[in-house]
Amino acid sequence: MQIDYDMQKSELLVRLSGEIDHHNTMQMRSEIDTALCTHTPHTLVLDFRDVTFMDSSGIGLIMGRYKILQPLGGEIILRQPSAHIARVLRLAGMERLAELQIHTPEEVSAS
Amino acid sequence: MKTMNEFKCVFPAVSANEALARAALSAFLIPADPTAQELADLRTVISEAVTNAIVHGYRNASGSVSICLRMLPDRVLYIRITDKGCGIPDIPKAMEPLYTSAPEEERAGLGFAIMQEFTDYLQVRSTPGHGTTLTMRRQLGQIHAEAD
């Protein structure tokens, strides 16, 4: 499990990797919240490209960050989840709280 | 019912063992050659069940979680997860989507909803003060001769 950050304009890009379960979300949560406090972005992009597994702990992680950003007028983008992770996100109704981007912005502009 | 294969293990109820439970299930399923989706579904199911035992059963106190996996005829996988934790006083309430007894841990309250969605059968037996046993079954699809 590893997290990389990239802050551009008002967008914080967080590249998650490995397995998102209850054990790993404890550390992910504190690292993401530290970055949110430091950069105060308008948009939080969670990139799932390198995430190999996610259970409902990941849903709790997204909902918790939504509760932080939403009162500040911010938004969350969930980018490039695998087919299975997209299924879990939809089952949890996450597309009502966040934008689901199955493809990268580059793929969208190329098509 | 005849059991084709069986695997049992007991481990301490610590969060690092959630990955161990998924790995044990994956290894048990190798001979059955499940599809990528079946494997992902079942890894999610066992992760939810074991996390429930650790977070809700033991409230992060010490204890142990038992897993029993069986391959039954017609490619039916049987999963039983047992803890000797605090038990569930109101099972229908616990199974309501978005209900959680641990909001401070940012639990989404979707564990049972996911277990129900990704299995064919789910039974919850619980005695407050004595623990909880989850029993699930999922039929795997038939093996196709041609490659996917």
Boltz contact constraints between the chains, C-beta under 6 A:
constraints:
  - contact:
      token1: [A, 21]
      token2: [B, 18]
      max_distance: 6.0
  - contact:
      token1: [A, 21]
      token2: [B, 47]
      max_distance: 6.0
  - contact:
      token1: [A, 22]
      token2: [B, 15]
      max_distance: 6.0
  - contact:
      token1: [A, 22]
      token2: [B, 18]
      max_distance: 6.0
  - contact:
      token1: [A, 22]
      token2: [B, 51]
      max_distance: 6.0
  - contact:
      token1: [A, 23]
      token2: [B, 15]
      max_distance: 6.0
  - contact:
      token1: [A, 23]
      token2: [B, 16]
      max_distance: 6.0
  - contact:
      token1: [A, 23]
      token2: [B, 18]
      max_distance: 6.0
  - contact:
      token1: [A, 55]
      token2: [B, 44]
      max_distance: 6.0
  - contact:
      token1: [A, 55]
      token2: [B, 47]
      max_distance: 6.0
  - contact:
      token1: [A, 55]
      token2: [B, 48]
      max_distance: 6.0
  - contact:
      token1: [A, 56]
      token2: [B, 108]
      max_distance: 6.0
  - contact:
      token1: [A, 56]
      token2: [B, 110]
      max_distance: 6.0
  - contact:
      token1: [A, 56]
      token2: [B, 111]
      max_distance: 6.0
  - contact:
      token1: [A, 56]
      token2: [B, 114]
      max_distance: 6.0
  - contact:
      token1: [A, 59]
      token2: [B, 108]
      max_distance: 6.0
  - contact:
      token1: [A, 59]
      token2: [B, 110]
      max_distance: 6.0
  - contact:
      token1: [A, 60]
      token2: [B, 106]
      max_distance: 6.0
  - contact:
      token1: [A, 60]
      token2: [B, 107]
      max_distance: 6.0
  - contact:
      token1: [A, 60]
      token2: [B, 108]
      max_distance: 6.0
  - contact:
      token1: [A, 63]
      token2: [B, 108]
      max_distance: 6.0
  - contact:
      token1: [A, 64]
      token2: [B, 106]
      max_distance: 6.0
  - contact:
      token1: [A, 84]
      token2: [B, 40]
      max_distance: 6.0
  - contact:
      token1: [A, 91]
      token2: [B, 117]
      max_distance: 6.0
  - contact:
      token1: [A, 92]
      token2: [B, 110]
      max_distance: 6.0
